[in-house]
Amino acid sequence: IKGEAFRAYVTGLWSAIPDLTFRIESHAATGPSTSAAQWVMRGTNTGPMRGAPPTGRTVEVRGADFFAFRDGRIASVTGYFDSAAVPRQI
């Protein structure tokens, strides 16, 4: 997801789970201009999501991001996680 689609996804996620946090489980350089991080996303569904009312349930999703750097800045991020995990858990 990029641009406006990404912004809409993140806005919807934080509206549905306003206490959302990410805990870094591990991270490491994977090359001269790349790195990776494993994380756990956790929060409580206290806002509507995709038209459904809040459930009050806690969600926990594991994922990983892979970063590429150029000129000391993040050039790209590719992330992997089970996108069906949040709807399944709430």
Residue, then its C-alpha position, 0 to 999 in steps of 0.5 A: i500500500k502506498g500514498e493515500a491508500f496507506r494513509a486511509y488504512v492507518t487512519g482507520l486502524w488507529s480510529a478502531i484501536p486508539d491505544l495501538t502500540f508496536r513493540i520491537e522484538s528484534h532488529a538487525a542490519t541485513g546489509p550495508s544499506t538495509s535492515a530488518a525488524q520484527w515487531v508485535m502490534r497490540g491494542t484494544n478495539t474501542g472504536p468502529m472498524r469497517g462499519a462494525p461496532p467496537t468489541g472491546r477485545t485486545v488484538e495482537v499481531r506479529g510482523a516484520d519490516f525490511f528497510a532500505f536506506r539511501d543518503g542516510r534516510i529511509a528509501s523504502v519499507t516492505g512489511y509483512f504481517d497477517s492482514a486478516a489477524v485483526p478482523r479475526q481477533i475482533 
